[in-house]
Amino acid sequence: MTSAKAVPGVRFPVGRTPALGVVLLALTIIGALLGIAAWSSSASQADGRWGVVVVAWLCVSAGLWRFWRQQARRWLAFDGEVWSIQGRDVADPLADLVPLTSVHVAFDWQRSLLLQLKAGTSDRRRMATPWIWAARQADPLRWHLLRAALYSPPARLRELPDQPSSA
């Protein structure tokens, strides 16, 4: 059997950060500025299209606000084989623990990650949002461990038997 090094466990704080707030606010402002620029360039065509643009911008802004509000501070944990997420201010380390079937990196900005979490069907209702923000500034010493755990193959793939050589 091939013996690959096991990925060490890590427990990392995730959720709302000032940097995430800046990114979401910038997206909202950029959307508003683009809408204003488009409106001013075609102000002579004042018809119902701008009502649709304003409603769309309001919906997107509301979605970004909802995403921000759902980014409660929590812990993302990896024990070397299984991912889980739990509330941040919990005295009992096993309380409010939601096991995850997978954690997928949606966007990687080197110092920040947008992660998609997948829980089993019975645990989906306990998880507030399937998307979570992780930032290096939350715990710079464990950032490398988190990234190593996210990008390492699952334990079952690291333990594959040697392939017979064909001669």
C-alpha positions as CSV (number, residue, x, y, z in Angstrom):
1,M,0.0,0.0,0.0
2,T,1.1,3.5,-0.7
3,S,1.6,5.4,2.5
4,A,0.9,9.0,2.1
5,K,1.2,11.5,4.9
6,A,-2.0,12.1,6.7
7,V,-3.4,15.6,6.7
8,P,-3.4,17.0,10.2
9,G,-6.6,18.1,11.8
10,V,-7.4,21.8,12.0
11,R,-10.1,23.9,13.7
12,F,-10.5,27.3,12.0
13,P,-12.8,30.3,12.8
14,V,-14.9,31.2,9.8
15,G,-17.7,33.6,9.1
16,R,-18.2,37.4,9.1
17,T,-15.1,39.5,8.7
18,P,-14.5,43.2,8.0
19,A,-13.0,42.3,4.6
20,L,-16.1,40.4,3.6
21,G,-18.2,43.4,4.5
22,V,-16.0,45.6,2.3
23,V,-16.3,43.2,-0.6
24,L,-20.1,43.0,-0.3
25,L,-20.5,46.7,0.0
26,A,-18.2,47.3,-3.0
27,L,-20.3,44.9,-5.1
28,T,-23.5,46.8,-4.1
29,I,-21.9,50.2,-4.9
30,I,-20.5,49.0,-8.2
31,G,-23.9,47.7,-9.2
32,A,-25.5,51.0,-8.3
33,L,-22.8,53.0,-10.2
34,L,-23.2,50.8,-13.3
35,G,-27.0,51.3,-13.2
36,I,-26.6,55.1,-12.8
37,A,-24.1,55.2,-15.7
38,A,-26.4,53.2,-18.0
39,W,-29.4,55.3,-17.0
40,S,-27.5,58.6,-17.7
41,S,-26.2,57.4,-21.0
42,S,-29.7,56.7,-22.2
43,A,-31.8,59.2,-20.2
44,S,-33.8,60.1,-23.3
45,Q,-35.3,56.5,-23.3
46,A,-37.0,56.8,-19.9
47,D,-39.3,53.8,-19.9
48,G,-40.2,50.9,-17.7
49,R,-36.8,49.2,-18.1
50,W,-35.3,51.3,-15.4
51,G,-37.9,50.1,-12.9
52,V,-36.7,46.6,-13.7
53,V,-33.1,47.6,-13.2
54,V,-33.8,49.2,-9.9
55,V,-35.8,46.2,-8.6
56,A,-33.0,43.9,-9.8
57,W,-30.4,46.0,-7.9
58,L,-32.6,46.0,-4.8
59,C,-33.0,42.2,-5.0
60,V,-29.2,41.6,-5.4
61,S,-28.4,44.1,-2.6
62,A,-30.9,42.3,-0.3
63,G,-29.3,39.0,-1.2
64,L,-25.9,40.3,-0.3
65,W,-27.2,41.7,3.0
66,R,-28.8,38.3,3.8
67,F,-25.5,36.5,3.0
68,W,-23.7,39.0,5.3
69,R,-26.2,38.4,8.1
70,Q,-25.9,34.6,7.8
71,Q,-22.1,34.7,8.2
72,A,-22.2,34.0,11.9
73,R,-18.8,33.3,13.5
74,R,-18.4,29.5,13.7
75,W,-15.6,26.9,13.7
76,L,-14.8,24.8,10.6
77,A,-13.1,21.6,11.8
78,F,-11.3,18.8,10.1
79,D,-10.2,15.8,12.1
80,G,-8.0,14.3,9.4
81,E,-11.0,12.5,7.7
82,V,-14.3,14.3,8.3
83,W,-15.3,17.9,8.1
84,S,-17.7,19.5,10.5
85,I,-18.9,23.0,11.5
86,Q,-20.0,24.2,14.9
87,G,-21.1,27.3,16.7
88,R,-18.2,29.6,18.0
89,D,-19.3,30.3,21.5
90,V,-20.0,26.8,22.7
91,A,-18.5,25.5,25.9
92,D,-19.1,21.8,24.9
93,P,-16.9,21.1,21.8
94,L,-19.5,18.5,20.5
95,A,-22.6,20.7,21.0
96,D,-24.1,22.2,17.9
97,L,-21.8,20.1,15.8
98,V,-22.9,19.5,12.2
99,P,-21.0,16.8,10.3
100,L,-20.3,17.7,6.6
101,T,-20.2,15.4,3.7
102,S,-17.9,17.7,1.8
103,V,-16.3,21.2,1.7
104,H,-15.7,22.7,-1.7
105,V,-13.5,25.7,-2.5
106,A,-15.7,28.0,-4.7
107,F,-13.3,30.9,-4.9
108,D,-9.7,31.2,-3.6
109,W,-8.2,34.6,-3.2
110,Q,-5.1,33.3,-1.3
111,R,-6.0,35.3,1.8
112,S,-9.7,34.5,1.7
113,L,-11.8,31.6,0.6
114,L,-15.5,31.2,-0.2
115,L,-16.4,27.7,0.7
116,Q,-19.5,25.6,-0.1
117,L,-20.5,23.2,2.6
118,K,-22.5,20.1,2.1
119,A,-24.2,18.3,5.0
120,G,-26.1,15.1,5.1
121,T,-29.9,15.4,4.5
122,S,-30.8,15.2,8.2
123,D,-28.3,18.0,9.0
124,R,-29.2,20.5,6.3
125,R,-31.8,22.1,8.5
126,R,-29.3,22.7,11.3
127,M,-26.9,24.5,9.0
128,A,-27.7,28.2,8.5
129,T,-26.1,28.6,5.1
130,P,-24.2,26.3,2.7
131,W,-21.7,29.0,2.0
132,I,-19.1,30.2,4.4
133,W,-16.3,32.8,4.3
134,A,-12.8,31.9,5.6
135,A,-10.1,34.6,5.9
136,R,-6.4,34.3,6.8
137,Q,-6.8,37.2,9.3
138,A,-9.0,35.1,11.5
139,D,-6.1,32.8,12.5
140,P,-2.9,33.4,10.5
141,L,-1.1,30.5,12.3
142,R,-3.6,27.9,11.2
143,W,-4.3,29.3,7.7
144,H,-1.8,27.0,6.0
145,L,-3.3,23.9,7.8
146,L,-6.8,24.9,6.6
147,R,-5.6,25.2,3.0
148,A,-3.7,22.0,3.2
149,A,-6.8,20.2,4.5
150,L,-9.0,21.7,1.8
151,Y,-6.7,20.9,-1.1
152,S,-5.5,17.4,0.0
153,P,-7.3,14.3,-1.4
154,P,-9.7,12.5,0.9
155,A,-8.1,9.9,3.2
156,R,-9.8,7.0,1.2
157,L,-7.9,8.2,-2.0
158,R,-4.5,8.6,-0.1
159,E,-4.7,5.0,1.0
160,L,-5.1,3.3,-2.4
161,P,-3.1,0.1,-2.9
162,D,-0.1,0.1,-5.2
163,Q,-1.0,-0.6,-8.8
164,P,0.7,-3.8,-10.2
165,S,3.3,-2.9,-12.7
166,S,2.7,-4.3,-16.2
167,A,5.8,-5.8,-17.7
